[in-house]
Amino acid sequence: MTRRQGGVLLSAITALIVALSAAIYVGAAADHGPGRSTDTALAAPRGAGHAAPVSTGVWVGAWAAAPAGGEPGTASDGMAGRTVRNVVHTGVGGTSARVTLSNLYGTGPLTVTHATLAVAADDDSAAADPDTLRRLTFGGATTVVVPAGGQAVSDAVAVAVPSDADVLVSTYSPTSAGPVTFHPRARQTSYVAEGESTEDVTGAAFTDTSPYWRYLTALDVLSNEADGTVVALGDSITDGVTSTAGANRRWPDVLADRLRTAGSSRGDTPRYGVVNAGISGNRVLADDPRRGASGLNRFDRDVLGATNVKAVVIDLGINDILRSEGPADPQSIVDGLRTLTDRAHAHGVKVVGATLTPFRGHRGYTAAREDVRQRVNAAIRAGGVYDEVVDFDQALRDPYDPRSLRAEYDSGDHLHPSDRGYRKLARAVDLSKLAGSAPAQL
């Protein structure tokens, strides 16, 4: 073989590798359908002119938000003719990324003609690091049509996504799909621009701000920092509604920081990314059009549908007590929680469950409701509900009045924690208890 022939052969092999690397997972499926791909994968560069080496790793969740409903006031025109720039914060980093867009609450097809991903240039800014801007494609096409009630997963793009960093995901839709699928309690400022501005790196076009996340429900990364994902399933306490906006101080954020720090130094600590599936006002048993499907009805989508999920931390039940028209039945709540555990086990997912935190002084407090909380907590502590228990009640309660939050952990409404309280919840989780697999099914 001549040197020229060898060079041609090498070029052909290289081209084949790049082509195979681009064949990554992409899908458009119902939001309650099976989870995203969890296989180790190859990721090729996407976007004009951005070369990057082929990477290997494990696909894990870097960020997520559970779709909670259709955004009020968007039924007629949705976000037609505008660019939405969602700002999200990563728990782990990676060398490639992909996103999930949801049209769960739309009444018509959602057409996205332009979409990009970039690492933010600064905190609390719509500006992007220009070297990281990537065009997103779906099955190789820049346009994707997401059916009403469905979702779409983008192709992977090769880009260095840092851990503990803000990422900008921008989408443009020329037409309305009806109500915008959104997550209302983001505790993070996102941005909106008139017209198509997905590739604007300066952020100048994004003159409107938003307290919501729209359409975007997941950011996955191909990572060497983590081997799997843990999902935090909960209500407003998991959603972090009273945490400092823009500061990423929800308890799942702090848990992600702990896992990232400890994973490199402690052999018994799993290497997991953490994604937040909290919805404010959410219940175990009952759906609510303003507060999302019940834990039972969204478990497959928000937990089992997460990428490479290994464990779930469940903190649900307080709204079943507070929002019940009559006295809530503690056994029904416990049975619902046990059902979640059984469904997790059927998919090999380990379950860590939290006791319910105090709320004396809150406007919804009554002695009867406190009795239900105590009975639910007693069942959780007794075992048989979860694989492992994290005692959130003990972590936050006032030792001199166990029905109340300790003052420094109280945001002021006597139900939701302060930043310090959220940090205490994350620190109450024994990281080693997240490791291991679910019990074998008999």
Phi and psi in degrees as a GROMACS rama.xvg file:
@    title "Ramachandran Plot"
@    xaxis  label "Phi"
@    yaxis  label "Psi"
@TYPE xy
-75.5425  164.148  THR-2
-61.7525  -36.9741  ARG-3
-63.5698  -44.6762  ARG-4
-62.7086  -40.2853  GLN-5
-62.1959  -38.5503  GLY-6
-66.1417  -39.8023  GLY-7
-63.2136  -43.4625  VAL-8
-62.8131  -42.2719  LEU-9
-62.1377  -41.6618  LEU-10
-63.0328  -39.3149  SER-11
-65.6779  -41.2531  ALA-12
-63.6835  -43.2492  ILE-13
-60.7225  -43.78  THR-14
-62.3188  -38.8653  ALA-15
-64.1286  -41.0877  LEU-16
-61.8282  -45.465  ILE-17
-62.3639  -41.0194  VAL-18
-64.8395  -43.281  ALA-19
-65.3616  -35.483  LEU-20
-64.7787  -28.9647  SER-21
-77.2864  -11.3707  ALA-22
-84.8211  71.9119  ALA-23
-101.972  172.166  ILE-24
-61.4105  135.038  TYR-25
-147.163  142.482  VAL-26
-155.769  156.779  GLY-27
-131.162  110.255  ALA-28
-142.019  167.964  ALA-29
-63.1272  144.991  ALA-30
-61.3916  -20.3615  ASP-31
-98.4865  13.4975  HIS-32
-81.2636  -169.843  GLY-33
-66.2227  161.507  PRO-34
-69.91  168.683  GLY-35
-74.3872  167.33  ARG-36
-57.2542  141.429  SER-37
-118.812  7.81319  THR-38
-78.7423  151.649  ASP-39
-60.9101  137.755  THR-40
-140.146  165.253  ALA-41
-100.577  141.332  LEU-42
-126.051  124.769  ALA-43
-101.578  156.345  ALA-44
-65.7609  143.136  PRO-45
-125.296  161.579  ARG-46
92.5644  149.436  GLY-47
-66.8962  124.971  ALA-48
74.0854  12.8409  GLY-49
-109.339  100.038  HIS-50
-87.5641  142.022  ALA-51
-150.379  149.526  ALA-52
-68.7846  152.149  PRO-53
-62.8076  137.209  VAL-54
-123.252  153.981  SER-55
-124.496  156.439  THR-56
169.078  -160.57  GLY-57
-121.368  134.065  VAL-58
-74.6541  126.083  TRP-59
-139.028  164.356  VAL-60
-79.95  127.13  GLY-61
-99.6406  -24.9174  ALA-62
-165.102  151.416  TRP-63
-158.532  159.671  ALA-64
-145.105  133.128  ALA-65
-77.986  132.222  ALA-66
-64.9802  129.029  PRO-67
-106.44  -20.3801  ALA-68
167.266  -171.9  GLY-69
-92.9273  131.382  GLY-70
-64.2903  126.194  GLU-71
-57.6472  140.821  PRO-72
83.2471  4.69694  GLY-73
-112.447  7.32549  THR-74
-62.9851  -33.4134  ALA-75
-83.1788  -47.746  SER-76
-122.509  1.155  ASP-77
52.6222  -132.211  GLY-78
-115.355  34.2145  MET-79
-59.0065  133.499  ALA-80
77.6409  10.9903  GLY-81
-128.432  155.221  ARG-82
-103.671  125.481  THR-83
-97.9675  125.89  VAL-84
-114.872  97.9128  ARG-85
-79.1914  136.913  ASN-86
-108.066  121.445  VAL-87
-130.311  158.667  VAL-88
-117.933  129.866  HIS-89
-85.3336  141.335  THR-90
-90.5761  -32.799  GLY-91
-134.251  160.474  VAL-92
-107.01  174.65  GLY-93
-166.995  -178.181  GLY-94
-104.317  -10.1109  THR-95
-144.615  160.866  SER-96
-144.98  156.305  ALA-97
-149.41  158.165  ARG-98
-128.133  160.2  VAL-99
-117.516  127.882  THR-100
-108.663  137.763  LEU-101
-119.765  138.809  SER-102
-122.773  36.872  ASN-103
-56.4609  -39.7018  LEU-104
-104.719  7.68721  TYR-105
-73.5382  155.743  GLY-106
-105.826  -4.7361  THR-107
-142.506  174.711  GLY-108
-66.0853  138.714  PRO-109
-96.1771  114.534  LEU-110
-100.63  117.242  THR-111
-110.153  115.509  VAL-112
-97.0846  -19.754  THR-113
-141.942  137.538  HIS-114
-151.619  140.8  ALA-115
-138.623  162.096  THR-116
-133.787  140.816  LEU-117
-156.566  155.105  ALA-118
-80.0745  135.784  VAL-119
-64.6934  143.374  ALA-120
-73.6102  -32.575  ALA-121
-147.578  163.605  ASP-122
-67.843  147.136  ASP-123
54.0184  47.0994  ASP-124
-144.739  149.355  SER-125
-88.685  -3.04553  ALA-126
-77.33  143.821  ALA-127
-110.882  149.856  ALA-128
-69.2578  113.617  ASP-129
-62.2073  -26.7562  PRO-130
-72.2167  -14.022  ASP-131
-106.262  -4.1978  THR-132
-66.022  127.264  LEU-133
-131.246  137.307  ARG-134
-76.6299  138.519  ARG-135
-97.2796  140.864  LEU-136
-125.76  163.209  THR-137
-132.217  107.637  PHE-138
62.2561  30.3178  GLY-139
87.7504  -8.56222  GLY-140
-104.759  147.441  ALA-141
-79.0387  -17.1198  THR-142
-107.294  137.698  THR-143
-132.795  142.553  VAL-144
-113.344  115.641  VAL-145
-99.9033  118.201  VAL-146
-65.6209  156.092  PRO-147
-55.8838  130.566  ALA-148
83.1778  2.89328  GLY-149
-114.496  -174.961  GLY-150
-144.562  164.664  GLN-151
-139.247  138.012  ALA-152
-106.439  129.857  VAL-153
-74.3394  164.656  SER-154
-66.111  158.768  ASP-155
-76.9842  146.89  ALA-156
-120.543  140.159  VAL-157
-81.8643  114.577  ALA-158
-160.323  140.519  VAL-159
-78.2007  109.659  ALA-160
-104.245  114.161  VAL-161
-74.0585  156.319  PRO-162
-76.122  158.195  SER-163
54.3125  44.8114  ASP-164
-137.364  157.987  ALA-165
-87.4925  138.124  ASP-166
-123.56  140.364  VAL-167
-106.187  125.017  LEU-168
-120.122  117.317  VAL-169
-115.524  135.704  SER-170
-133.403  145.368  THR-171
-126.58  130.292  TYR-172
-124.414  120.256  SER-173
-76.2079  -20.2353  PRO-174
-128.964  164.795  THR-175
-87.716  142.463  SER-176
-107.575  11.2488  ALA-177
90.4069  -153.859  GLY-178
-53.4671  135.068  PRO-179
-78.685  124.708  VAL-180
-68.6794  123.743  THR-181
-145.452  166.838  PHE-182
-119.97  110.639  HIS-183
-77.0901  -27.3532  PRO-184
-106.269  63.8354  ARG-185
-72.1253  -31.3109  ALA-186
57.2947  31.4232  ARG-187
-153.194  135.081  GLN-188
-82.7908  125.96  THR-189
-113.746  -176.802  SER-190
-137.695  157.44  TYR-191
-137.847  138.744  VAL-192
-125.304  147.458  ALA-193
-74.9512  136.426  GLU-194
80.2336  -172.906  GLY-195
-90.3799  111.717  GLU-196
-136.628  29.3264  SER-197
-63.7172  -25.4401  THR-198
-102.06  13.686  GLU-199
-73.6778  110.707  ASP-200
-86.9946  -18.2549  VAL-201
-77.3959  -26.7442  THR-202
81.3541  0.127015  GLY-203
-63.2658  -30.9781  ALA-204
-73.2172  -16.7411  ALA-205
-90.8384  79.9971  PHE-206
-87.9483  -13.2549  THR-207
-107.696  146.092  ASP-208
-111.8  162.952  THR-209
-144.645  139.176  SER-210
-89.9986  9.19006  PRO-211
-112.995  159.429  TYR-212
-102.62  131.049  TRP-213
-118.257  132.657  ARG-214
67.3901  -39.9365  TYR-215
-78.0854  126.8  LEU-216
-123.057  -11.9337  THR-217
-158.412  145.632  ALA-218
-127.613  116.72  LEU-219
-107.103  151.038  ASP-220
-130.744  150.577  VAL-221
-87.1959  108.552  LEU-222
-126.057  143.997  SER-223
-101.189  3.18394  ASN-224
-91.7927  -17.6123  GLU-225
-142.764  154.38  ALA-226
-110.636  -4.0302  ASP-227
-175.467  -173.47  GLY-228
-127.921  138.997  THR-229
-111.91  132.927  VAL-230
-102.277  132.683  VAL-231
-97.5366  109.327  ALA-232
-103.673  121.295  LEU-233
-169.256  -161.629  GLY-234
-111.658  -143.778  ASP-235
-65.3978  -26.9402  SER-236
-68.8009  -36.477  ILE-237
-76.1851  -35.9899  THR-238
-64.4593  -23.4013  ASP-239
74.3816  39.9045  GLY-240
-64.5267  -23.6594  VAL-241
-107.4  9.72756  THR-242
-75.5007  160.921  SER-243
-64.5268  124.426  THR-244
-63.0875  137.694  ALA-245
77.0525  0.997891  GLY-246
-104.811  -8.11366  ALA-247
55.4334  57.8154  ASN-248
-115.837  18.7284  ARG-249
-65.5583  157.09  ARG-250
-65.2156  -33.7015  TRP-251
-63.5718  -31.2783  PRO-252
-63.4829  -44.7491  ASP-253
-67.6809  -37.047  VAL-254
-62.2765  -41.4918  LEU-255
-60.6888  -41.7491  ALA-256
-61.7576  -42.6292  ASP-257
-64.0569  -44.9186  ARG-258
-64.8525  -40.2198  LEU-259
-65.8953  -38.9736  ARG-260
-73.911  -44.3112  THR-261
-79.3785  -25.9557  ALA-262
-61.199  -27.4254  GLY-263
-87.0142  -8.13343  SER-264
-126.021  -16.3459  SER-265
-118.927  122.121  ARG-266
-66.5014  -23.748  GLY-267
-91.6224  2.66536  ASP-268
-96.8545  124.613  THR-269
-69.1083  153.049  PRO-270
-97.3412  88.8778  ARG-271
-122.634  145.804  TYR-272
-84.7461  158.073  GLY-273
-120.343  131.128  VAL-274
-122.048  147.038  VAL-275
-101.375  115.85  ASN-276
-113.013  36.9489  ALA-277
-82.8381  142.264  GLY-278
-132.314  123.255  ILE-279
-59.7267  132.574  SER-280
82.5019  1.78732  GLY-281
-69.6235  149.7  ASN-282
-122.848  163.981  ARG-283
-72.1857  -44.8884  VAL-284
-103.267  -29.8481  LEU-285
-118.878  136.437  ALA-286
-74.9861  157.864  ASP-287
-148.416  125.761  ASP-288
-62.0248  -21.9793  PRO-289
-101.258  -9.17404  ARG-290
-130.634  20.6963  ARG-291
82.3807  168.388  GLY-292
-64.4352  153.347  ALA-293
-60.9612  163.102  SER-294
-54.7173  -40.3761  GLY-295
-63.4573  -39.119  LEU-296
-86.1141  -16.0578  ASN-297
-110.402  2.52933  ARG-298
-61.8485  -43.5266  PHE-299
-61.326  -43.5382  ASP-300
-71.4677  -52.4501  ARG-301
-86.35  -21.5933  ASP-302
-109.559  -64.2655  VAL-303
-66.8358  -23.4154  LEU-304
-82.23  -6.05399  GLY-305
-70.3399  152.813  ALA-306
-70.9401  124.239  THR-307
53.9523  42.9033  ASN-308
-70.3644  132.104  VAL-309
-113.285  -31.4094  LYS-310
-149.921  157.585  ALA-311
-133.322  138.741  VAL-312
-107.855  118.994  VAL-313
-106.078  125.604  ILE-314
-133.285  79.6532  ASP-315
-132.627  153.063  LEU-316
133.719  -25.4628  GLY-317
-66.6698  -34.2731  ILE-318
-76.5594  -23.6635  ASN-319
-64.2865  -30.0443  ASP-320
-80.3211  -48.187  ILE-321
-73.2476  -32.12  LEU-322
-101.826  3.67856  ARG-323
-73.168  134.608  SER-324
-65.7262  -37.1125  GLU-325
-116.398  -172.825  GLY-326
-59.705  127.831  PRO-327
-70.244  149.948  ALA-328
-91.6659  110.121  ASP-329
-60.1862  -33.5969  PRO-330
-67.5322  -35.9167  GLN-331
-64.3458  -39.7703  SER-332
-63.9962  -46.8662  ILE-333
-61.6604  -42.1307  VAL-334
-62.8417  -39.2695  ASP-335
-63.6419  -43.1146  GLY-336
-63.8787  -39.7946  LEU-337
-65.2831  -34.7181  ARG-338
-63.1396  -39.9519  THR-339
-60.4498  -41.8152  LEU-340
-62.3773  -44.7707  THR-341
-60.4557  -40.4047  ASP-342
-70.2254  -35.0262  ARG-343
-64.2766  -44.5813  ALA-344
-60.8514  -34.5741  HIS-345
-63.8163  -17.1888  ALA-346
-115.247  15.2456  HIS-347
73.3958  20.7442  GLY-348
-98.7189  129.506  VAL-349
-78.8196  147.15  LYS-350
-122.683  122.174  VAL-351
-110.873  125.253  VAL-352
-115.585  145.641  GLY-353
-104.196  143.865  ALA-354
-71.5787  158.221  THR-355
-86.0379  134.628  LEU-356
-83.3329  158.385  THR-357
-66.8967  157.693  PRO-358
-149.101  25.0495  PHE-359
-63.7897  135.959  ARG-360
99.9058  -20.637  GLY-361
-71.0092  151.695  HIS-362
-61.4047  -21.6053  ARG-363
-92.774  2.91529  GLY-364
-73.1277  135.087  TYR-365
-142.863  160.889  THR-366
-62.2008  -36.6993  ALA-367
-65.1005  -41.4519  ALA-368
-67.9347  -37.2309  ARG-369
-61.3045  -37.6689  GLU-370
-63.3464  -40.008  ASP-371
-63.8546  -44.1019  VAL-372
-58.0963  -44.9296  ARG-373
-62.7898  -38.2611  GLN-374
-71.5966  -37.3655  ARG-375
-64.6105  -45.0358  VAL-376
-63.4498  -37.7944  ASN-377
-62.3317  -40.8737  ALA-378
-66.0063  -39.6872  ALA-379
-64.1183  -45.2957  ILE-380
-67.9818  -28.2595  ARG-381
-72.452  -15.1553  ALA-382
92.6228  167.529  GLY-383
91.9258  -6.52587  GLY-384
-100.545  -49.1274  VAL-385
-123.183  167.111  TYR-386
-71.4699  -41.7516  ASP-387
-136.822  156.058  GLU-388
-121.373  134.275  VAL-389
-112.899  124.882  VAL-390
-90.4654  80.9921  ASP-391
-63.3645  -34.641  PHE-392
-58.8136  -51.5983  ASP-393
-63.206  -35.1478  GLN-394
-65.417  -35.2129  ALA-395
-107.237  -15.8889  LEU-396
-73.5516  152.56  ARG-397
-74.3103  122.189  ASP-398
-63.319  -21.1341  PRO-399
-93.7422  -12.8613  TYR-400
-149.765  82.7816  ASP-401
-62.6037  -9.49993  PRO-402
-82.8994  -6.50767  ARG-403
-120.739  155.979  SER-404
-71.7905  142.716  LEU-405
-61.1722  140.9  ARG-406
-55.0204  -43.9982  ALA-407
-72.9181  -12.4408  GLU-408
-100.688  1.89371  TYR-409
-98.6421  127.175  ASP-410
-69.3289  -18.1478  SER-411
122.794  -16.9595  GLY-412
-97.4986  0.554766  ASP-413
68.4393  15.5982  HIS-414
-130.607  -46.8912  LEU-415
-96.5012  142.786  HIS-416
-72.7693  160.619  PRO-417
-80.9148  176.548  SER-418
-54.7038  -41.5878  ASP-419
-65.2064  -37.1477  ARG-420
-66.6325  -41.4927  GLY-421
-62.0275  -40.0544  TYR-422
-63.463  -37.8171  ARG-423
-64.3523  -39.99  LYS-424
-61.4841  -46.2011  LEU-425
-62.8049  -37.1947  ALA-426
-74.5316  -16.9696  ARG-427
-75.6306  -16.2184  ALA-428
-78.2619  120.384  VAL-429
-75.2216  109.291  ASP-430
-58.8404  -33.4609  LEU-431
-65.9374  -23.4784  SER-432
-73.2494  -14.338  LYS-433
-79.1262  -19.2932  LEU-434
-78.9633  167.043  ALA-435
90.3126  176.708  GLY-436
-111.945  168.933  SER-437
-68.8607  153.312  ALA-438
-58.1306  145.619  PRO-439
-63.53  140.912  ALA-440
-81.552  130.916  GLN-441
